[in-house]
Amino acid sequence: MTRRQFLQTLAALSLAAPAFAAKSSSVRVSGPAVAIPARVTYNMFLGMIESLESQYISFAGLLLNRLRHDACTYPQGMELAAPRTQVCS
């Protein structure tokens, strides 16, 4: 870059600097206006995910109890992946 090109670039930047400063201040004002709703939405989404997770865990427990009950009711039933253990009293 020659000295002349450097000076032209510097002059162009000095003309654009006030516009950049104005945009920067508007970003500082509008930043929280965007960040706060985004955080609220994220927290709501996280709550829905945690609720779904607890429902899945509850369902898995119910299913496991049912399978154990059916294993006692039908001792000659299907073999599961794990070796058969005595769960009936």
Secondary structure, DSSP 8 states (H G I E B T S, - for coil): --HHHHHHHHHHHHHHHHHHHHHHHHHHHHHHHHHHHHHHHHHHHHHHHHHHHHHHHHHHHHHHHHHHHHHHH-TTS---SS-------
